[in-house]
Amino acid sequence: MTLLVAATLVALQVAQGPDPRLERLDSISRPIVTALVDSARAAALPTEPLVQRALEGATKRASADRIVAAVRRLALDLGHARDALGPTTSPPELGAAAAALRAGAPPVILTELRRIRRESLTVPLAVLTDLVASGVPVDSAAAAVLSLAAKSRDTDLVEFRRAVERDIALGAPPASATAAAVAAAAVQVNAGARQQRPGRP
């Protein structure tokens, strides 16, 4: 997305005014969340995740303080995610990156993923976050995703995550399950590469 297009989109969004869905919020949180959404829009950050986070809090009848804190935290995470991934990062990638940061992944991991993978980072980042949620240490999850992301398709990464979760459910330690799944995935990726690049027998 060029800077001109981004600036045009921001201008259009500003012209639309406050998101009417925020009327569901209480009188205390509504103006603060609206200001946070406006600030994110002005910074060319995606605003839909912020609105959804606020509405989720309202649905759960969270206090105004909790809703505001959750939206503010997410806005900060989205900003840090863009700093790590670059200004042309798509909204889905930013959302996945913010979740990965929240799970404990350091920004340097996001930057390295951007360096080694040409395709979208949404799935690799989501896989990283899911692994941590399954009990895999952040360092092990990040190392695994980095080792596979450059050559693996999104479907390969999803299958890798399923393999890890399956082994954990069967009683394997999370780190051991991850290491075994990485080794198996690497064999499959290399085999696929050989089939696509036939050479000498």
Backbone as JSON Lines, residues from 0, in Angstrom:
{"i":0,"aa":"M","n":[0.84,-1.19,0.0],"ca":[0.0,0.0,0.0],"c":[0.88,1.24,0.0]}
{"i":1,"aa":"T","n":[0.65,2.14,-0.94],"ca":[1.46,3.35,-1.0],"c":[1.03,4.31,0.09]}
{"i":2,"aa":"L","n":[1.89,5.28,0.37],"ca":[1.57,6.28,1.39],"c":[0.35,7.1,0.97]}
{"i":3,"aa":"L","n":[0.22,7.37,-0.33],"ca":[-0.92,8.15,-0.81],"c":[-2.22,7.41,-0.57]}
{"i":4,"aa":"V","n":[-2.23,6.1,-0.89],"ca":[-3.44,5.3,-0.67],"c":[-3.76,5.21,0.81]}
{"i":5,"aa":"A","n":[-2.72,5.0,1.64],"ca":[-2.95,4.91,3.09],"c":[-3.52,6.21,3.63]}
{"i":6,"aa":"A","n":[-2.98,7.33,3.17],"ca":[-3.46,8.63,3.62],"c":[-4.91,8.85,3.19]}
{"i":7,"aa":"T","n":[-5.25,8.41,1.99],"ca":[-6.62,8.56,1.5],"c":[-7.59,7.74,2.32]}
{"i":8,"aa":"L","n":[-7.19,6.49,2.65],"ca":[-8.05,5.64,3.47],"c":[-8.27,6.24,4.84]}
{"i":9,"aa":"V","n":[-7.22,6.76,5.44],"ca":[-7.35,7.39,6.75],"c":[-8.3,8.57,6.69]}
{"i":10,"aa":"A","n":[-8.15,9.39,5.64],"ca":[-9.02,10.56,5.49],"c":[-10.48,10.14,5.35]}
{"i":11,"aa":"L","n":[-10.73,9.09,4.59],"ca":[-12.1,8.6,4.43],"c":[-12.67,8.08,5.74]}
{"i":12,"aa":"Q","n":[-11.81,7.36,6.51],"ca":[-12.26,6.82,7.78],"c":[-12.59,7.95,8.77]}
{"i":13,"aa":"V","n":[-11.75,8.97,8.79],"ca":[-11.99,10.1,9.68],"c":[-13.31,10.78,9.32]}
{"i":14,"aa":"A","n":[-13.56,10.92,8.0],"ca":[-14.78,11.57,7.55],"c":[-16.02,10.8,7.97]}
{"i":15,"aa":"Q","n":[-15.89,9.52,8.17],"ca":[-17.04,8.7,8.55],"c":[-17.49,8.96,9.98]}
{"i":16,"aa":"G","n":[-16.63,9.52,10.8],"ca":[-16.99,9.81,12.18],"c":[-16.85,8.59,13.07]}
{"i":17,"aa":"P","n":[-17.28,8.72,14.34],"ca":[-17.14,7.62,15.3],"c":[-17.9,6.38,14.86]}
{"i":18,"aa":"D","n":[-17.36,5.24,15.23],"ca":[-18.02,3.97,14.9],"c":[-19.3,3.86,15.73]}
{"i":19,"aa":"P","n":[-20.46,3.74,15.09],"ca":[-21.72,3.69,15.84],"c":[-21.83,2.5,16.78]}
{"i":20,"aa":"R","n":[-21.05,1.45,16.52],"ca":[-21.12,0.28,17.39],"c":[-20.63,0.59,18.79]}
{"i":21,"aa":"L","n":[-19.81,1.63,18.92],"ca":[-19.29,2.0,20.24],"c":[-20.35,2.61,21.14]}
{"i":22,"aa":"E","n":[-21.53,2.87,20.57],"ca":[-22.63,3.37,21.4],"c":[-23.05,2.33,22.44]}
{"i":23,"aa":"R","n":[-22.65,1.09,22.22],"ca":[-22.98,0.03,23.18],"c":[-22.19,0.18,24.48]}
{"i":24,"aa":"L","n":[-21.1,0.94,24.44],"ca":[-20.27,1.08,25.63],"c":[-20.93,2.04,26.63]}
{"i":25,"aa":"D","n":[-20.5,1.94,27.87],"ca":[-21.04,2.83,28.89],"c":[-20.49,4.24,28.71]}
{"i":26,"aa":"S","n":[-21.05,5.16,29.41],"ca":[-20.7,6.58,29.22],"c":[-19.28,6.91,29.65]}
{"i":27,"aa":"I","n":[-18.67,6.05,30.47],"ca":[-17.3,6.31,30.92],"c":[-16.29,5.81,29.9]}
{"i":28,"aa":"S","n":[-16.46,4.58,29.45],"ca":[-15.49,3.99,28.54],"c":[-15.65,4.48,27.1]}
{"i":29,"aa":"R","n":[-16.89,4.86,26.7],"ca":[-17.13,5.21,25.3],"c":[-16.23,6.33,24.78]}
{"i":30,"aa":"P","n":[-16.14,7.48,25.46],"ca":[-15.3,8.55,24.9],"c":[-13.82,8.19,24.88]}
{"i":31,"aa":"I","n":[-13.37,7.42,25.87],"ca":[-11.96,7.07,25.91],"c":[-11.63,6.08,24.8]}
{"i":32,"aa":"V","n":[-12.48,5.08,24.63],"ca":[-12.25,4.1,23.56],"c":[-12.34,4.78,22.2]}
{"i":33,"aa":"T","n":[-13.3,5.67,22.05],"ca":[-13.42,6.4,20.78],"c":[-12.14,7.18,20.48]}
{"i":34,"aa":"A","n":[-11.57,7.8,21.49],"ca":[-10.32,8.55,21.3],"c":[-9.18,7.61,20.93]}
{"i":35,"aa":"L","n":[-9.13,6.44,21.56],"ca":[-8.09,5.47,21.23],"c":[-8.23,4.97,19.79]}
{"i":36,"aa":"V","n":[-9.46,4.72,19.38],"ca":[-9.71,4.29,18.0],"c":[-9.32,5.38,17.02]}
{"i":37,"aa":"D","n":[-9.67,6.62,17.35],"ca":[-9.3,7.74,16.48],"c":[-7.78,7.89,16.37]}
{"i":38,"aa":"S","n":[-7.09,7.7,17.48],"ca":[-5.62,7.81,17.47],"c":[-5.01,6.7,16.62]}
{"i":39,"aa":"A","n":[-5.55,5.49,16.74],"ca":[-5.05,4.38,15.93],"c":[-5.31,4.65,14.45]}
{"i":40,"aa":"R","n":[-6.48,5.17,14.13],"ca":[-6.81,5.48,12.73],"c":[-5.85,6.54,12.18]}
{"i":41,"aa":"A","n":[-5.56,7.55,12.99],"ca":[-4.64,8.6,12.55],"c":[-3.24,8.06,12.33]}
{"i":42,"aa":"A","n":[-2.88,7.01,13.07],"ca":[-1.56,6.38,12.91],"c":[-1.57,5.29,11.85]}
{"i":43,"aa":"A","n":[-2.69,5.17,11.12],"ca":[-2.84,4.16,10.06],"c":[-2.75,2.75,10.6]}
{"i":44,"aa":"L","n":[-3.19,2.54,11.85],"ca":[-3.29,1.22,12.42],"c":[-4.71,0.7,12.23]}
{"i":45,"aa":"P","n":[-4.89,-0.62,12.15],"ca":[-6.24,-1.15,11.99],"c":[-7.08,-0.87,13.23]}
{"i":46,"aa":"T","n":[-8.29,-0.42,13.02],"ca":[-9.15,-0.06,14.15],"c":[-10.17,-1.14,14.48]}
{"i":47,"aa":"E","n":[-10.47,-2.01,13.54],"ca":[-11.48,-3.04,13.79],"c":[-11.12,-3.92,14.99]}
{"i":48,"aa":"P","n":[-9.86,-4.36,15.16],"ca":[-9.55,-5.15,16.36],"c":[-9.83,-4.4,17.66]}
{"i":49,"aa":"L","n":[-9.63,-3.09,17.65],"ca":[-9.88,-2.3,18.86],"c":[-11.37,-2.23,19.15]}
{"i":50,"aa":"V","n":[-12.16,-2.01,18.1],"ca":[-13.61,-1.96,18.29],"c":[-14.11,-3.32,18.79]}
{"i":51,"aa":"Q","n":[-13.62,-4.4,18.19],"ca":[-14.06,-5.73,18.6],"c":[-13.67,-6.03,20.04]}
{"i":52,"aa":"R","n":[-12.47,-5.59,20.44],"ca":[-12.04,-5.82,21.81],"c":[-12.94,-5.07,22.8]}
{"i":53,"aa":"A","n":[-13.31,-3.84,22.46],"ca":[-14.2,-3.07,23.32],"c":[-15.58,-3.7,23.4]}
{"i":54,"aa":"L","n":[-16.1,-4.15,22.26],"ca":[-17.43,-4.77,22.25],"c":[-17.43,-6.09,23.01]}
{"i":55,"aa":"E","n":[-16.32,-6.81,22.92],"ca":[-16.2,-8.06,23.69],"c":[-16.29,-7.77,25.18]}
{"i":56,"aa":"G","n":[-15.61,-6.71,25.6],"ca":[-15.68,-6.33,27.01],"c":[-17.08,-5.94,27.43]}
{"i":57,"aa":"A","n":[-17.76,-5.2,26.56],"ca":[-19.13,-4.79,26.87],"c":[-20.05,-6.0,26.97]}
{"i":58,"aa":"T","n":[-19.88,-6.96,26.06],"ca":[-20.71,-8.17,26.08],"c":[-20.51,-8.95,27.37]}
{"i":59,"aa":"K","n":[-19.26,-8.95,27.85],"ca":[-18.95,-9.67,29.08],"c":[-19.22,-8.84,30.33]}
{"i":60,"aa":"R","n":[-19.76,-7.64,30.12],"ca":[-20.08,-6.72,31.23],"c":[-18.85,-6.38,32.06]}
{"i":61,"aa":"A","n":[-17.73,-6.22,31.38],"ca":[-16.51,-5.8,32.07],"c":[-16.64,-4.35,32.5]}
{"i":62,"aa":"S","n":[-15.87,-3.98,33.51],"ca":[-15.9,-2.6,33.98],"c":[-15.3,-1.67,32.94]}
{"i":63,"aa":"A","n":[-15.6,-0.4,33.05],"ca":[-15.05,0.59,32.13],"c":[-13.54,0.6,32.16]}
{"i":64,"aa":"D","n":[-12.97,0.48,33.35],"ca":[-11.51,0.48,33.48],"c":[-10.89,-0.69,32.72]}
{"i":65,"aa":"R","n":[-11.49,-1.86,32.84],"ca":[-10.95,-3.04,32.16],"c":[-11.09,-2.93,30.65]}
{"i":66,"aa":"I","n":[-12.2,-2.4,30.19],"ca":[-12.38,-2.24,28.75],"c":[-11.35,-1.28,28.18]}
{"i":67,"aa":"V","n":[-11.19,-0.16,28.84],"ca":[-10.23,0.85,28.36],"c":[-8.81,0.28,28.4]}
{"i":68,"aa":"A","n":[-8.46,-0.42,29.48],"ca":[-7.11,-0.98,29.59],"c":[-6.86,-2.0,28.49]}
{"i":69,"aa":"A","n":[-7.85,-2.85,28.18],"ca":[-7.69,-3.87,27.15],"c":[-7.52,-3.24,25.77]}
{"i":70,"aa":"V","n":[-8.3,-2.22,25.48],"ca":[-8.21,-1.55,24.18],"c":[-6.88,-0.81,24.06]}
{"i":71,"aa":"R","n":[-6.48,-0.14,25.12],"ca":[-5.21,0.59,25.09],"c":[-4.03,-0.36,24.91]}
{"i":72,"aa":"R","n":[-4.06,-1.49,25.61],"ca":[-3.0,-2.48,25.5],"c":[-2.91,-3.03,24.08]}
{"i":73,"aa":"L","n":[-4.07,-3.31,23.48],"ca":[-4.08,-3.83,22.12],"c":[-3.56,-2.79,21.13]}
{"i":74,"aa":"A","n":[-3.92,-1.54,21.33],"ca":[-3.42,-0.48,20.45],"c":[-1.89,-0.39,20.52]}
{"i":75,"aa":"L","n":[-1.37,-0.51,21.72],"ca":[0.09,-0.49,21.88],"c":[0.73,-1.69,21.2]}
{"i":76,"aa":"D","n":[0.11,-2.86,21.36],"ca":[0.65,-4.08,20.73],"c":[0.64,-3.96,19.21]}
{"i":77,"aa":"L","n":[-0.43,-3.39,18.66],"ca":[-0.5,-3.21,17.21],"c":[0.6,-2.26,16.73]}
{"i":78,"aa":"G","n":[0.86,-1.21,17.51],"ca":[1.93,-0.29,17.16],"c":[3.29,-0.96,17.21]}
{"i":79,"aa":"H","n":[3.53,-1.75,18.25],"ca":[4.81,-2.46,18.36],"c":[4.95,-3.49,17.24]}
{"i":80,"aa":"A","n":[3.83,-4.13,16.88],"ca":[3.87,-5.1,15.8],"c":[4.26,-4.44,14.49]}
{"i":81,"aa":"R","n":[3.72,-3.27,14.22],"ca":[4.07,-2.59,12.98],"c":[5.53,-2.13,13.0]}
{"i":82,"aa":"D","n":[5.99,-1.7,14.17],"ca":[7.4,-1.31,14.28],"c":[8.31,-2.49,13.93]}
{"i":83,"aa":"A","n":[7.91,-3.69,14.35],"ca":[8.74,-4.87,14.12],"c":[8.63,-5.39,12.69]}
{"i":84,"aa":"L","n":[7.44,-5.26,12.08],"ca":[7.2,-5.86,10.77],"c":[7.31,-4.89,9.61]}
{"i":85,"aa":"G","n":[7.19,-3.6,9.87],"ca":[7.3,-2.63,8.8],"c":[5.97,-1.97,8.46]}
{"i":86,"aa":"P","n":[6.03,-0.82,7.79],"ca":[4.83,0.0,7.55],"c":[3.84,-0.59,6.55]}
{"i":87,"aa":"T","n":[4.25,-1.54,5.73],"ca":[3.34,-2.11,4.73],"c":[2.64,-3.37,5.22]}
{"i":88,"aa":"T","n":[2.78,-3.69,6.48],"ca":[2.18,-4.9,7.04],"c":[0.65,-4.83,6.96]}
{"i":89,"aa":"S","n":[0.03,-5.92,6.56],"ca":[-1.43,-5.96,6.41],"c":[-2.11,-6.01,7.78]}
{"i":90,"aa":"P","n":[-3.37,-5.57,7.85],"ca":[-4.1,-5.66,9.12],"c":[-4.16,-7.06,9.71]}
{"i":91,"aa":"P","n":[-4.42,-8.12,8.91],"ca":[-4.41,-9.46,9.51],"c":[-3.05,-9.83,10.11]}
{"i":92,"aa":"E","n":[-1.97,-9.45,9.43],"ca":[-0.65,-9.72,9.97],"c":[-0.42,-8.97,11.27]}
{"i":93,"aa":"L","n":[-0.86,-7.71,11.31],"ca":[-0.69,-6.92,12.53],"c":[-1.47,-7.54,13.69]}
{"i":94,"aa":"G","n":[-2.68,-8.0,13.41],"ca":[-3.46,-8.63,14.46],"c":[-2.8,-9.89,14.99]}
{"i":95,"aa":"A","n":[-2.28,-10.71,14.08],"ca":[-1.59,-11.94,14.49],"c":[-0.31,-11.62,15.23]}
{"i":96,"aa":"A","n":[0.39,-10.59,14.78],"ca":[1.64,-10.2,15.43],"c":[1.38,-9.65,16.83]}
{"i":97,"aa":"A","n":[0.32,-8.87,16.97],"ca":[-0.02,-8.35,18.3],"c":[-0.31,-9.49,19.27]}
{"i":98,"aa":"A","n":[-1.02,-10.52,18.8],"ca":[-1.3,-11.68,19.64],"c":[-0.02,-12.42,20.01]}
{"i":99,"aa":"A","n":[0.91,-12.52,19.05],"ca":[2.19,-13.19,19.34],"c":[2.99,-12.41,20.38]}
{"i":100,"aa":"L","n":[3.0,-11.1,20.25],"ca":[3.69,-10.27,21.25],"c":[3.05,-10.45,22.62]}
{"i":101,"aa":"R","n":[1.73,-10.49,22.64],"ca":[1.02,-10.65,23.9],"c":[1.35,-12.01,24.53]}
{"i":102,"aa":"A","n":[1.61,-13.01,23.69],"ca":[1.95,-14.34,24.19],"c":[3.38,-14.42,24.71]}
{"i":103,"aa":"G","n":[4.17,-13.38,24.43],"ca":[5.53,-13.35,24.95],"c":[6.63,-13.38,23.91]}
{"i":104,"aa":"A","n":[6.25,-13.44,22.63],"ca":[7.27,-13.45,21.57],"c":[7.96,-12.1,21.51]}
{"i":105,"aa":"P","n":[9.28,-12.07,21.49],"ca":[9.99,-10.78,21.41],"c":[9.87,-10.18,20.01]}
{"i":106,"aa":"P","n":[9.9,-8.87,19.89],"ca":[9.78,-8.23,18.58],"c":[10.81,-8.71,17.57]}
{"i":107,"aa":"V","n":[12.0,-9.09,18.04],"ca":[13.04,-9.53,17.11],"c":[12.61,-10.77,16.34]}
{"i":108,"aa":"I","n":[11.76,-11.6,16.95],"ca":[11.26,-12.79,16.25],"c":[10.36,-12.37,15.09]}
{"i":109,"aa":"L","n":[9.53,-11.37,15.31],"ca":[8.66,-10.88,14.25],"c":[9.49,-10.33,13.1]}
{"i":110,"aa":"T","n":[10.5,-9.56,13.44],"ca":[11.36,-8.97,12.42],"c":[12.08,-10.05,11.62]}
{"i":111,"aa":"E","n":[12.53,-11.09,12.29],"ca":[13.23,-12.18,11.6],"c":[12.27,-12.94,10.69]}
{"i":112,"aa":"L","n":[11.04,-13.14,11.14],"ca":[10.05,-13.8,10.29],"c":[9.82,-13.01,9.01]}
{"i":113,"aa":"R","n":[9.71,-11.7,9.14],"ca":[9.54,-10.85,7.97],"c":[10.72,-10.98,7.01]}
{"i":114,"aa":"R","n":[11.91,-11.14,7.57],"ca":[13.11,-11.21,6.73],"c":[13.17,-12.5,5.94]}
{"i":115,"aa":"I","n":[12.75,-13.61,6.55],"ca":[12.96,-14.91,5.91],"c":[11.77,-15.4,5.09]}
{"i":116,"aa":"R","n":[10.61,-14.79,5.26],"ca":[9.41,-15.32,4.58],"c":[8.8,-14.26,3.67]}
{"i":117,"aa":"R","n":[8.59,-14.61,2.43],"ca":[8.01,-13.68,1.47],"c":[6.48,-13.64,1.55]}
{"i":118,"aa":"E","n":[5.88,-14.77,1.89],"ca":[4.43,-14.84,1.98],"c":[3.92,-14.15,3.24]}
{"i":119,"aa":"S","n":[2.6,-14.12,3.35],"ca":[1.97,-13.53,4.52],"c":[2.46,-14.19,5.81]}
{"i":120,"aa":"L","n":[2.55,-13.42,6.86],"ca":[3.01,-13.93,8.15],"c":[1.85,-14.27,9.09]}
{"i":121,"aa":"T","n":[0.62,-14.11,8.62],"ca":[-0.52,-14.31,9.5],"c":[-0.54,-15.71,10.1]}
{"i":122,"aa":"V","n":[-0.4,-16.73,9.27],"ca":[-0.46,-18.11,9.76],"c":[0.75,-18.47,10.63]}
{"i":123,"aa":"P","n":[1.99,-18.17,10.21],"ca":[3.12,-18.48,11.09],"c":[2.99,-17.83,12.47]}
{"i":124,"aa":"L","n":[2.54,-16.59,12.51],"ca":[2.38,-15.91,13.8],"c":[1.26,-16.53,14.63]}
{"i":125,"aa":"A","n":[0.18,-16.91,13.96],"ca":[-0.91,-17.56,14.68],"c":[-0.47,-18.92,15.23]}
{"i":126,"aa":"V","n":[0.32,-19.65,14.45],"ca":[0.83,-20.94,14.91],"c":[1.72,-20.75,16.13]}
{"i":127,"aa":"L","n":[2.57,-19.74,16.09],"ca":[3.45,-19.45,17.23],"c":[2.61,-19.19,18.49]}
{"i":128,"aa":"T","n":[1.59,-18.35,18.34],"ca":[0.73,-18.01,19.48],"c":[0.01,-19.25,20.0]}
{"i":129,"aa":"D","n":[-0.5,-20.08,19.09],"ca":[-1.22,-21.28,19.5],"c":[-0.3,-22.27,20.23]}
{"i":130,"aa":"L","n":[0.95,-22.37,19.76],"ca":[1.89,-23.27,20.43],"c":[2.13,-22.83,21.88]}
{"i":131,"aa":"V","n":[2.32,-21.53,22.07],"ca":[2.54,-21.02,23.42],"c":[1.31,-21.29,24.28]}
{"i":132,"aa":"A","n":[0.12,-21.1,23.7],"ca":[-1.11,-21.37,24.44],"c":[-1.23,-22.84,24.82]}
{"i":133,"aa":"S","n":[-0.58,-23.71,24.04],"ca":[-0.62,-25.15,24.32],"c":[0.42,-25.58,25.35]}
{"i":134,"aa":"G","n":[1.23,-24.61,25.81],"ca":[2.22,-24.91,26.83],"c":[3.65,-24.98,26.34]}
{"i":135,"aa":"V","n":[3.86,-24.75,25.04],"ca":[5.23,-24.78,24.51],"c":[5.94,-23.5,24.95]}
{"i":136,"aa":"P","n":[7.15,-23.6,25.49],"ca":[7.89,-22.39,25.87],"c":[8.05,-21.46,24.68]}
{"i":137,"aa":"V","n":[8.02,-20.17,24.95],"ca":[8.08,-19.18,23.87],"c":[9.32,-19.37,23.0]}
{"i":138,"aa":"D","n":[10.46,-19.6,23.63],"ca":[11.69,-19.76,22.86],"c":[11.61,-20.96,21.92]}
{"i":139,"aa":"S","n":[11.06,-22.07,22.42],"ca":[10.93,-23.27,21.59],"c":[9.94,-23.05,20.46]}
{"i":140,"aa":"A","n":[8.82,-22.39,20.77],"ca":[7.81,-22.13,19.74],"c":[8.37,-21.21,18.66]}
{"i":141,"aa":"A","n":[9.08,-20.15,19.07],"ca":[9.64,-19.21,18.11],"c":[10.69,-19.87,17.24]}
{"i":142,"aa":"A","n":[11.56,-20.66,17.86],"ca":[12.61,-21.35,17.09],"c":[12.0,-22.32,16.08]}
{"i":143,"aa":"A","n":[10.94,-23.01,16.49],"ca":[10.29,-23.96,15.59],"c":[9.68,-23.26,14.38]}
{"i":144,"aa":"V","n":[8.95,-22.2,14.64],"ca":[8.29,-21.47,13.54],"c":[9.34,-20.85,12.62]}
{"i":145,"aa":"L","n":[10.39,-20.3,13.19],"ca":[11.45,-19.72,12.35],"c":[12.11,-20.78,11.48]}
{"i":146,"aa":"S","n":[12.28,-21.97,12.02],"ca":[12.96,-23.02,11.27],"c":[12.13,-23.53,10.09]}
{"i":147,"aa":"L","n":[10.8,-23.37,10.18],"ca":[9.92,-23.91,9.14],"c":[9.33,-22.84,8.22]}
{"i":148,"aa":"A","n":[9.27,-21.61,8.68],"ca":[8.5,-20.58,7.98],"c":[9.0,-20.29,6.57]}
{"i":149,"aa":"A","n":[10.31,-20.33,6.36],"ca":[10.86,-19.92,5.07],"c":[10.44,-20.85,3.94]}
{"i":150,"aa":"K","n":[10.35,-22.16,4.21],"ca":[10.1,-23.14,3.14],"c":[8.73,-23.8,3.24]}
{"i":151,"aa":"S","n":[8.02,-23.59,4.32],"ca":[6.75,-24.28,4.51],"c":[5.57,-23.44,4.04]}
{"i":152,"aa":"R","n":[4.56,-24.12,3.5],"ca":[3.31,-23.46,3.15],"c":[2.46,-23.29,4.41]}
{"i":153,"aa":"D","n":[1.44,-22.45,4.3],"ca":[0.55,-22.26,5.44],"c":[-0.07,-23.58,5.89]}
{"i":154,"aa":"T","n":[-0.46,-24.41,4.93],"ca":[-1.07,-25.69,5.3],"c":[-0.08,-26.59,6.04]}
{"i":155,"aa":"D","n":[1.2,-26.52,5.67],"ca":[2.22,-27.3,6.37],"c":[2.36,-26.83,7.81]}
{"i":156,"aa":"L","n":[2.32,-25.53,8.01],"ca":[2.47,-24.98,9.36],"c":[1.26,-25.33,10.23]}
{"i":157,"aa":"V","n":[0.08,-25.32,9.64],"ca":[-1.11,-25.7,10.39],"c":[-1.04,-27.17,10.79]}
{"i":158,"aa":"E","n":[-0.59,-28.01,9.88],"ca":[-0.45,-29.43,10.19],"c":[0.62,-29.66,11.26]}
{"i":159,"aa":"F","n":[1.69,-28.89,11.2],"ca":[2.73,-28.96,12.23],"c":[2.14,-28.63,13.6]}
{"i":160,"aa":"R","n":[1.35,-27.56,13.66],"ca":[0.73,-27.19,14.93],"c":[-0.17,-28.31,15.44]}
{"i":161,"aa":"R","n":[-0.94,-28.91,14.54],"ca":[-1.82,-30.0,14.95],"c":[-1.03,-31.18,15.48]}
{"i":162,"aa":"A","n":[0.1,-31.47,14.86],"ca":[0.93,-32.58,15.31],"c":[1.45,-32.33,16.72]}
{"i":163,"aa":"V","n":[1.88,-31.1,16.97],"ca":[2.37,-30.75,18.31],"c":[1.25,-30.9,19.33]}
{"i":164,"aa":"E","n":[0.09,-30.34,19.03],"ca":[-1.03,-30.39,19.96],"c":[-1.49,-31.83,20.21]}
{"i":165,"aa":"R","n":[-1.42,-32.65,19.15],"ca":[-1.81,-34.06,19.28],"c":[-0.86,-34.8,20.22]}
{"i":166,"aa":"D","n":[0.45,-34.58,20.06],"ca":[1.42,-35.26,20.91],"c":[1.33,-34.79,22.36]}
{"i":167,"aa":"I","n":[1.07,-33.5,22.53],"ca":[0.9,-32.98,23.89],"c":[-0.31,-33.63,24.55]}
{"i":168,"aa":"A","n":[-1.4,-33.77,23.79],"ca":[-2.61,-34.4,24.32],"c":[-2.36,-35.85,24.69]}
{"i":169,"aa":"L","n":[-1.4,-36.49,24.0],"ca":[-1.07,-37.89,24.3],"c":[-0.08,-38.02,25.45]}
{"i":170,"aa":"G","n":[0.37,-36.89,25.99],"ca":[1.23,-36.92,27.16],"c":[2.67,-36.49,26.96]}
{"i":171,"aa":"A","n":[3.05,-36.11,25.74],"ca":[4.44,-35.7,25.5],"c":[4.68,-34.31,26.09]}
{"i":172,"aa":"P","n":[5.87,-34.05,26.64],"ca":[6.2,-32.71,27.11],"c":[6.12,-31.73,25.93]}
{"i":173,"aa":"P","n":[5.6,-30.52,26.13],"ca":[5.43,-29.58,25.03],"c":[6.68,-29.33,24.2]}
{"i":174,"aa":"A","n":[7.82,-29.13,24.86],"ca":[9.06,-28.87,24.13],"c":[9.48,-30.07,23.29]}
{"i":175,"aa":"S","n":[9.33,-31.28,23.86],"ca":[9.69,-32.5,23.13],"c":[8.76,-32.72,21.95]}
{"i":176,"aa":"A","n":[7.48,-32.47,22.16],"ca":[6.51,-32.63,21.07],"c":[6.83,-31.67,19.93]}
{"i":177,"aa":"T","n":[7.24,-30.46,20.28],"ca":[7.58,-29.47,19.26],"c":[8.81,-29.9,18.47]}
{"i":178,"aa":"A","n":[9.84,-30.36,19.17],"ca":[11.07,-30.79,18.49],"c":[10.8,-31.94,17.54]}
{"i":179,"aa":"A","n":[9.99,-32.91,17.98],"ca":[9.69,-34.06,17.13],"c":[8.88,-33.63,15.9]}
{"i":180,"aa":"A","n":[7.94,-32.72,16.08],"ca":[7.12,-32.26,14.96],"c":[7.94,-31.44,13.98]}
{"i":181,"aa":"V","n":[8.89,-30.67,14.49],"ca":[9.77,-29.89,13.61],"c":[10.58,-30.84,12.73]}
{"i":182,"aa":"A","n":[11.14,-31.89,13.33],"ca":[11.94,-32.84,12.57],"c":[11.1,-33.52,11.49]}
{"i":183,"aa":"A","n":[9.87,-33.91,11.84],"ca":[9.0,-34.57,10.86],"c":[8.6,-33.6,9.75]}
{"i":184,"aa":"A","n":[8.29,-32.37,10.11],"ca":[7.9,-31.38,9.11],"c":[9.05,-31.06,8.18]}
{"i":185,"aa":"A","n":[10.25,-30.99,8.71],"ca":[11.41,-30.68,7.89],"c":[11.65,-31.79,6.85]}
{"i":186,"aa":"V","n":[11.45,-33.04,7.26],"ca":[11.6,-34.16,6.32],"c":[10.58,-34.04,5.2]}
{"i":187,"aa":"Q","n":[9.34,-33.72,5.54],"ca":[8.29,-33.6,4.53],"c":[8.57,-32.44,3.58]}
{"i":188,"aa":"V","n":[9.01,-31.33,4.12],"ca":[9.3,-30.16,3.28],"c":[10.45,-30.46,2.33]}
{"i":189,"aa":"N","n":[11.49,-31.1,2.84],"ca":[12.64,-31.44,1.99],"c":[12.26,-32.45,0.91]}
{"i":190,"aa":"A","n":[11.41,-33.41,1.26],"ca":[10.96,-34.39,0.28],"c":[10.15,-33.72,-0.81]}
{"i":191,"aa":"G","n":[9.3,-32.78,-0.43],"ca":[8.52,-32.06,-1.42],"c":[9.39,-31.22,-2.33]}
{"i":192,"aa":"A","n":[10.44,-30.63,-1.77],"ca":[11.35,-29.82,-2.58],"c":[12.1,-30.68,-3.59]}
{"i":193,"aa":"R","n":[12.47,-31.9,-3.2],"ca":[13.16,-32.79,-4.12],"c":[12.27,-33.22,-5.27]}
{"i":194,"aa":"Q","n":[10.97,-33.43,-4.96],"ca":[10.04,-33.84,-6.0],"c":[9.82,-32.72,-7.03]}
{"i":195,"aa":"Q","n":[9.85,-31.48,-6.54],"ca":[9.66,-30.34,-7.45],"c":[10.93,-30.01,-8.21]}
{"i":196,"aa":"R","n":[12.05,-30.51,-7.74],"ca":[13.32,-30.17,-8.37],"c":[14.06,-31.46,-8.69]}
{"i":197,"aa":"P","n":[13.56,-32.26,-9.65],"ca":[14.23,-33.53,-9.97],"c":[15.62,-33.3,-10.52]}
{"i":198,"aa":"G","n":[16.5,-34.15,-10.11],"ca":[17.88,-34.01,-10.57],"c":[18.48,-35.38,-10.87]}
{"i":199,"aa":"R","n":[19.72,-35.53,-10.53],"ca":[20.35,-36.81,-10.79],"c":[19.82,-37.89,-9.87]}
{"i":200,"aa":"P","n":[19.76,-39.12,-10.3],"ca":[19.29,-40.22,-9.45],"c":[20.27,-40.47,-8.32]}
